[in-house]
Amino acid sequence: MRAVVQHGTGGPDVLQVEDRPEPTREPGEVLVRTEAIAVPFYETQLRSGLIPAGPPSIFGHEAAGIVLEADDPNLRGRRVVTMSYTGGAYAEVVAASQYTLVPGDLTPEVAVAAAVPASVALTLMTAADVKEGETVLVEAASGAIGGYLARLAERKGARVVTTAGKGKADIDHNDPDWRQKVPEGIDVVFESIGGPRAAELTPKLAPFGRILAYGMLSGDFPAFPVAGLLARGLTLIGFGGPDAYGKRIAAVRAEALGLVADGTLTPVLDRTYPLADVAAAHARVESREGVGKVVLVP
Ligand SMILES: NC(=O)c1ccc[n+]([C@@H]2O[C@H](COP(=O)([O-])OP(=O)(O)OC[C@H]3O[C@@H](n4cnc5c(N)ncnc54)[C@H](OP(=O)(O)O)[C@@H]3O)[C@@H](O)[C@H]2O)c1
């Protein structure tokens, strides 16, 4: 089969398409012929070496496709989305233990664009316990998770303030002083940008506000000195990790896809690329010129 293998860390060209043996599945796993593969932003940080990763292997985590083999023979021929923390998704065939049936007539591109980010957003909303009438700051709302968070918070009856690249949201987060433009009285911050200046947000939070730290889009985790949190009675929730929130995220994947199927959440697709153009797909994500998901088609 054709698969994308990472040769060291660096620019998009470290990802190369090669012939590799098809994987075999362990009990509990599904073997899937892929139809669409997501390229989330964090994978560009894994490829560049900003996020440390294991030895070279088949790259990628999120795929949609048709089941070839499974413990349950009734699953054969059904469309699923798969998620694998250990890689293997940028390939024509993937074996994965996390899989979810795709409901209705969702295309594989739409299903893979939505499955992981929408389930992360649902789990973040539960962890934040957003209430009607609260004010919520969603950073990077032009991204998949940010976009779903904004929609889910609005559905809860919250007032939502968003950041993104210029012209895409309420506040342009490329302005280094953007945090000064955030209104006061924020109850919940969905913090994905990170970096040493994140603490400038603490005076913008209402007493007893919550900060959900779940990303490092800027390349650094956020720094929140305890003194600033203590002064306002704030709660800082570290959100992530396969052994912590990972299981809760997987548990709501079917619910997340259901919200897409019934029209509550609308995935935005940017561009699709053939698997052979994986370097161009990564360059597109890093360019930040588009809005929506970049998807590889094998
Ligand atoms: N904790 C968890 O369980 C978990 C799970 C999955 C993902 N994540 C994290 O969630 C974050 C968002 O992921 P996603 O899949 O929603 O992303 P995505 O759909 O690939 O979108 C990328 C987003 O990143 C923004 N961005 C890129 N570089 C930036 C920078 N230097 N400063 C500010 N914004 C920047 C883009 O905004 P513009 O282009 O508009 O500027 C865009 O909104 C990532 O940090 C990812 O690692 C966490």
The ligand as a MOL file (V3000), in Angstrom:
LIG
                    3D

  0  0  0     0  0            999 V3000
M  V30 BEGIN CTAB
M  V30 COUNTS 48 52 0 0 0
M  V30 BEGIN ATOM
M  V30 1 N -6.1970 18.8850 24.2610 0
M  V30 2 C -6.6960 18.0710 23.3470 0
M  V30 3 O -7.2410 17.0080 23.6470 0
M  V30 4 C -6.5870 18.4590 21.9080 0
M  V30 5 C -7.0600 17.6200 20.8990 0
M  V30 6 C -6.9350 18.0310 19.5710 0
M  V30 7 C -6.3460 19.2490 19.2800 0
M  V30 8 N -5.8640 20.0280 20.2910 0 CHG=1
M  V30 9 C -5.2610 21.3450 20.0360 0
M  V30 10 O -6.2960 22.2400 19.6660 0
M  V30 11 C -5.7420 23.3130 18.9110 0
M  V30 12 C -6.6590 23.6110 17.7060 0
M  V30 13 O -6.7140 22.4820 16.8840 0
M  V30 14 P -7.6620 22.4180 15.5770 0
M  V30 15 O -7.6040 21.0090 15.0920 0
M  V30 16 O -8.9770 23.0360 15.8710 0 CHG=-1
M  V30 17 O -6.8730 23.3470 14.5670 0
M  V30 18 P -7.1500 23.5550 13.0240 0
M  V30 19 O -8.5650 23.2750 12.6580 0
M  V30 20 O -6.0830 22.8540 12.2620 0
M  V30 21 O -6.9880 25.1450 12.8640 0
M  V30 22 C -5.8190 25.8170 13.1280 0
M  V30 23 C -6.1440 27.0800 13.9230 0
M  V30 24 O -4.9530 27.5260 14.4850 0
M  V30 25 C -4.8600 28.9270 14.3850 0
M  V30 26 N -3.4430 29.2530 14.4940 0
M  V30 27 C -2.4110 28.6540 13.8590 0
M  V30 28 N -1.2490 29.1720 14.2750 0
M  V30 29 C -1.5410 30.0980 15.1950 0
M  V30 30 C -0.7670 30.9760 15.9940 0
M  V30 31 N 0.5700 31.0080 15.9190 0
M  V30 32 N -1.4130 31.8090 16.8450 0
M  V30 33 C -2.7550 31.7990 16.9260 0
M  V30 34 N -3.5540 30.9780 16.1900 0
M  V30 35 C -2.9350 30.1490 15.3380 0
M  V30 36 C -5.5390 29.2410 13.0840 0
M  V30 37 O -6.0130 30.5650 13.1200 0
M  V30 38 P -5.8190 31.6290 11.9030 0
M  V30 39 O -5.2460 30.8940 10.7430 0
M  V30 40 O -7.1980 32.1810 11.6610 0
M  V30 41 O -4.8960 32.6580 12.4670 0
M  V30 42 C -6.7090 28.2450 13.1140 0
M  V30 43 O -7.7710 28.7730 13.8630 0
M  V30 44 C -4.3220 22.8630 18.5470 0
M  V30 45 O -3.4010 23.5560 19.3850 0
M  V30 46 C -4.2970 21.3920 18.8680 0
M  V30 47 O -3.0070 20.9380 19.2320 0
M  V30 48 C -5.9960 19.6610 21.5790 0
M  V30 END ATOM
M  V30 BEGIN BOND
M  V30 1 1 1 2
M  V30 2 2 2 3
M  V30 3 1 2 4
M  V30 4 1 4 5
M  V30 5 2 4 48
M  V30 6 2 5 6
M  V30 7 1 6 7
M  V30 8 2 7 8
M  V30 9 1 8 9
M  V30 10 1 8 48
M  V30 11 1 9 10
M  V30 12 1 9 46
M  V30 13 1 10 11
M  V30 14 1 11 12
M  V30 15 1 11 44
M  V30 16 1 12 13
M  V30 17 1 13 14
M  V30 18 2 14 15
M  V30 19 1 14 16
M  V30 20 1 14 17
M  V30 21 1 17 18
M  V30 22 2 18 19
M  V30 23 1 18 20
M  V30 24 1 18 21
M  V30 25 1 21 22
M  V30 26 1 22 23
M  V30 27 1 23 24
M  V30 28 1 23 42
M  V30 29 1 24 25
M  V30 30 1 25 26
M  V30 31 1 25 36
M  V30 32 1 26 27
M  V30 33 1 26 35
M  V30 34 2 27 28
M  V30 35 1 28 29
M  V30 36 1 29 30
M  V30 37 2 29 35
M  V30 38 1 30 31
M  V30 39 2 30 32
M  V30 40 1 32 33
M  V30 41 2 33 34
M  V30 42 1 34 35
M  V30 43 1 36 37
M  V30 44 1 36 42
M  V30 45 1 37 38
M  V30 46 2 38 39
M  V30 47 1 38 40
M  V30 48 1 38 41
M  V30 49 1 42 43
M  V30 50 1 44 45
M  V30 51 1 44 46
M  V30 52 1 46 47
M  V30 END BOND
M  V30 END CTAB
M  END
